[in-house]
Amino acid sequence: MNFGKKIFYFLAILFVSCNNNSLLVTGLQGVNESIKEQYAPDKRVAIYDIQVDYDNDKIIVSGETDSKIGYQKLLDSLKSLDIDFLNKIRVLPDSVVGNEMYAIGNNSVLNIRSAPKHSAELGTQGLLGMSLKVLDKEGDFFRIQTPDGYISWVDKGGIYRMNKGEFDNWSNAKKIIYTNSAGFVYDNIDLNKSIVSDITLGGVLKYLSEDKNTYEVEYPDKRKGFIKKEEAQILNEWLKNLVATQESIEKTAKSMLGFPYLWGGTSSKGMDCSGFTKMTYLLNGFVIPRDASQQINAGKIVDNDLNFSDLQKGDLLFFGTKATEDKKQRVVHVGIWLGNDNMEFIHSSGNVHISSMDEKNPLYDEFNKNRYLGSRRYLGEKDKNIIDLKDELN
């Protein structure tokens, strides 16, 4: 049943049950769930945590959402019934955030967690200079949304908050991108003085000036420093010169061989399987979904026969548990096909390394071959879930 039919079905029940409070609440909960399925099916990239209750002869809707459309659909459904209800829903961002609804990553790596506390699971990471939306605040933590849409919590020390004007100024400013795996920003042009901070692969800072050996840069919080010119490039020039090919994907992926595995990691300090594929494509000019279970829904389906014959270098391979009559398919791992005669792929598991689907190869990975689910092709494919950063130059 599609969304419109579901809503019509539940509203039809409600019109004949307004005098039965139990049926009324049940019907409204059905409407609420249908709206959630339509506008926020994945809680990693959308917030729709709304409850419908009944108390003191009044319907109460409470909770929070960042979907203005979903929120309005719920209100329209309630108003169409001409019933008395109390609206306690927060539409994020709200007054808790104020005018500073944007932020920029202010540390080399941002540890973005599943809940507003340091002990919470690491959900993902951000990089220095990354643009963020600020949705909510709790204690010293802010709920933010990364460019790939991922929503979670970061400590206030990791970001610098901005209003719209400040954010636009930052976004339009000339910048550099750090292209070494790791290094430092120094407080003196001699590069042998104090360190302002560390910096990692993909970090971005505002460009101020340059000489033969260094770039002078500025942080979101106005700190200034110097970076070795050999370790960075002007961001727009780097992006214009990027040509994403099968060979460039392979070269980028192999440049991270040996990087350590870190659950939730998406940086050179540590990366999980989908963090590795995400970083590989980012360094080729694309923002792709965060998790393997999201990445499998982007791009073009390839290798329908699951025999690896239809694959090309750069395709993403997915692994996990196949669907049964009782359970949905579960994607838990991803790697990048290297497209050679050795049937090799590269992935992050323990660390970034190369494995093979050929049982005669010393790198044969029987475990992953037995749980192979299928592949997707990103290169050359237009997809709303694959953001081409070059489009932002136009």
Solvent accessible surface area in square Angstrom, and as a share of the most:
residue,aa,sasa,rsa
1,M,147,0.66
2,N,90,0.46
3,F,40,0.17
4,G,46,0.45
5,K,128,0.54
6,K,52,0.22
7,I,25,0.13
8,F,151,0.63
9,Y,111,0.42
10,F,45,0.19
11,L,29,0.15
12,A,46,0.35
13,I,57,0.29
14,L,0,0.00
15,F,119,0.50
16,V,130,0.75
17,S,6,0.04
18,C,45,0.27
19,N,155,0.80
20,N,67,0.35
21,N,67,0.34
22,S,84,0.54
23,L,88,0.44
24,L,8,0.04
25,V,22,0.12
26,T,82,0.48
27,G,3,0.03
28,L,0,0.00
29,Q,77,0.34
30,G,12,0.12
31,V,0,0.00
32,N,7,0.03
33,E,90,0.40
34,S,4,0.03
35,I,0,0.00
36,K,77,0.32
37,E,95,0.43
38,Q,87,0.39
39,Y,58,0.22
40,A,3,0.02
41,P,107,0.68
42,D,35,0.18
43,K,174,0.74
44,R,70,0.25
45,V,53,0.30
46,A,16,0.13
47,I,15,0.07
48,Y,9,0.03
49,D,76,0.39
50,I,13,0.07
51,Q,78,0.35
52,V,3,0.02
53,D,69,0.36
54,Y,75,0.29
55,D,73,0.38
56,N,135,0.69
57,D,118,0.61
58,K,69,0.29
59,I,3,0.01
60,I,32,0.16
61,V,0,0.00
62,S,27,0.17
63,G,23,0.22
64,E,31,0.14
65,T,0,0.00
66,D,35,0.18
67,S,17,0.11
68,K,132,0.56
69,I,109,0.55
70,G,0,0.00
71,Y,39,0.15
72,Q,80,0.36
73,K,85,0.36
74,L,0,0.00
75,L,15,0.07
76,D,70,0.36
77,S,8,0.05
78,L,0,0.00
79,K,120,0.51
80,S,58,0.37
81,L,12,0.06
82,D,134,0.69
83,I,35,0.18
84,D,94,0.49
85,F,44,0.18
86,L,78,0.39
87,N,59,0.30
88,K,118,0.50
89,I,19,0.10
90,R,78,0.28
91,V,36,0.20
92,L,2,0.01
93,P,38,0.24
94,D,40,0.21
95,S,104,0.67
96,V,73,0.42
97,V,7,0.04
98,G,35,0.33
99,N,124,0.63
100,E,69,0.31
101,M,74,0.33
102,Y,40,0.15
103,A,0,0.00
104,I,0,0.00
105,G,0,0.00
106,N,14,0.07
107,N,65,0.33
108,S,8,0.05
109,V,18,0.10
110,L,2,0.01
111,N,69,0.35
112,I,1,0.00
113,R,50,0.18
114,S,63,0.41
115,A,28,0.22
116,P,37,0.24
117,K,110,0.46
118,H,123,0.55
119,S,99,0.64
120,A,9,0.07
121,E,101,0.45
122,L,19,0.10
123,G,14,0.14
124,T,3,0.02
125,Q,11,0.05
126,G,0,0.00
127,L,8,0.04
128,L,2,0.01
129,G,8,0.08
130,M,38,0.17
131,S,42,0.27
132,L,3,0.01
133,K,114,0.48
134,V,1,0.00
135,L,9,0.04
136,D,7,0.04
137,K,80,0.34
138,E,100,0.45
139,G,54,0.52
140,D,77,0.40
141,F,12,0.05
142,F,9,0.04
143,R,34,0.13
144,I,0,0.00
145,Q,27,0.12
146,T,10,0.06
147,P,61,0.38
148,D,26,0.13
149,G,16,0.16
150,Y,24,0.09
151,I,18,0.09
152,S,8,0.05
153,W,14,0.05
154,V,3,0.01
155,D,40,0.21
156,K,113,0.48
157,G,45,0.44
158,G,6,0.06
159,I,12,0.06
160,Y,79,0.30
161,R,51,0.19
162,M,9,0.04
163,N,56,0.29
164,K,107,0.45
165,G,41,0.40
166,E,81,0.36
167,F,32,0.13
168,D,49,0.25
169,N,109,0.56
170,W,14,0.05
171,S,52,0.33
172,N,127,0.65
173,A,23,0.18
174,K,102,0.43
175,K,20,0.08
176,I,0,0.00
177,I,10,0.05
178,Y,0,0.00
179,T,45,0.26
180,N,60,0.31
181,S,56,0.36
182,A,62,0.48
183,G,13,0.13
184,F,89,0.37
185,V,0,0.00
186,Y,32,0.12
187,D,71,0.37
188,N,49,0.25
189,I,84,0.42
190,D,87,0.45
191,L,34,0.17
192,N,113,0.58
193,K,111,0.47
194,S,71,0.46
195,I,88,0.45
196,V,35,0.20
197,S,25,0.16
198,D,47,0.24
199,I,0,0.00
200,T,1,0.00
201,L,15,0.08
202,G,7,0.07
203,G,0,0.00
204,V,20,0.12
205,L,0,0.00
206,K,57,0.24
207,Y,39,0.15
208,L,59,0.29
209,S,46,0.30
210,E,81,0.36
211,D,58,0.30
212,K,180,0.76
213,N,96,0.49
214,T,3,0.02
215,Y,16,0.06
216,E,40,0.18
217,V,0,0.00
218,E,14,0.06
219,Y,1,0.00
220,P,2,0.01
221,D,41,0.21
222,K,127,0.54
223,R,85,0.31
224,K,105,0.45
225,G,1,0.01
226,F,35,0.15
227,I,0,0.00
228,K,66,0.28
229,K,53,0.23
230,E,148,0.67
231,E,22,0.10
232,A,6,0.05
233,Q,77,0.34
234,I,15,0.08
235,L,39,0.19
236,N,75,0.39
237,E,96,0.43
238,W,26,0.09
239,L,11,0.06
240,K,132,0.56
241,N,114,0.58
242,L,28,0.14
243,V,107,0.62
244,A,34,0.26
245,T,51,0.30
246,Q,62,0.27
247,E,107,0.48
248,S,29,0.19
249,I,0,0.00
250,E,30,0.14
251,K,156,0.66
252,T,21,0.12
253,A,0,0.00
254,K,76,0.32
255,S,75,0.48
256,M,1,0.00
257,L,79,0.40
258,G,48,0.46
259,F,29,0.12
260,P,66,0.42
261,Y,76,0.29
262,L,68,0.34
263,W,155,0.54
264,G,2,0.02
265,G,0,0.00
266,T,9,0.05
267,S,0,0.00
268,S,15,0.10
269,K,106,0.45
270,G,0,0.00
271,M,0,0.00
272,D,12,0.06
273,C,13,0.08
274,S,5,0.03
275,G,0,0.00
276,F,0,0.00
277,T,0,0.00
278,K,24,0.10
279,M,3,0.01
280,T,0,0.00
281,Y,1,0.00
282,L,38,0.19
283,L,22,0.11
284,N,6,0.03
285,G,2,0.02
286,F,33,0.14
287,V,14,0.08
288,I,1,0.01
289,P,16,0.10
290,R,3,0.01
291,D,28,0.14
292,A,6,0.05
293,S,37,0.24
294,Q,19,0.09
295,Q,0,0.00
296,I,23,0.12
297,N,98,0.50
298,A,0,0.00
299,G,16,0.16
300,K,100,0.42
301,I,99,0.50
302,V,4,0.03
303,D,2,0.01
304,N,123,0.63
305,D,115,0.60
306,L,65,0.32
307,N,80,0.41
308,F,19,0.08
309,S,93,0.60
310,D,76,0.39
311,L,19,0.09
312,Q,81,0.36
313,K,39,0.16
314,G,2,0.02
315,D,2,0.01
316,L,0,0.00
317,L,0,0.00
318,F,0,0.00
319,F,0,0.00
320,G,8,0.08
321,T,82,0.48
322,K,112,0.47
323,A,64,0.49
324,T,88,0.51
325,E,181,0.81
326,D,135,0.70
327,K,151,0.64
328,K,183,0.78
329,Q,82,0.37
330,R,158,0.58
331,V,19,0.11
332,V,55,0.32
333,H,11,0.05
334,V,0,0.00
335,G,0,0.00
336,I,1,0.00
337,W,10,0.04
338,L,1,0.00
339,G,36,0.34
340,N,53,0.27
341,D,143,0.74
342,N,74,0.38
343,M,55,0.24
344,E,23,0.10
345,F,0,0.00
346,I,0,0.00
347,H,2,0.01
348,S,0,0.00
349,S,51,0.33
350,G,63,0.60
351,N,61,0.31
352,V,2,0.01
353,H,61,0.27
354,I,35,0.18
355,S,7,0.04
356,S,0,0.00
357,M,0,0.00
358,D,39,0.20
359,E,123,0.55
360,K,181,0.77
361,N,21,0.11
362,P,136,0.86
363,L,84,0.42
364,Y,65,0.25
365,D,22,0.12
366,E,102,0.46
367,F,134,0.56
368,N,7,0.04
369,K,68,0.29
370,N,109,0.56
371,R,54,0.20
372,Y,9,0.03
373,L,20,0.10
374,G,10,0.10
375,S,5,0.03
376,R,41,0.15
377,R,30,0.11
378,Y,6,0.02
379,L,31,0.15
380,G,81,0.78
381,E,56,0.25
382,K,182,0.77
383,D,39,0.20
384,K,189,0.80
385,N,59,0.30
386,I,16,0.08
387,I,68,0.35
388,D,36,0.19
389,L,34,0.17
390,K,66,0.28
391,D,81,0.42
392,E,125,0.56
393,L,55,0.28
394,N,164,0.84
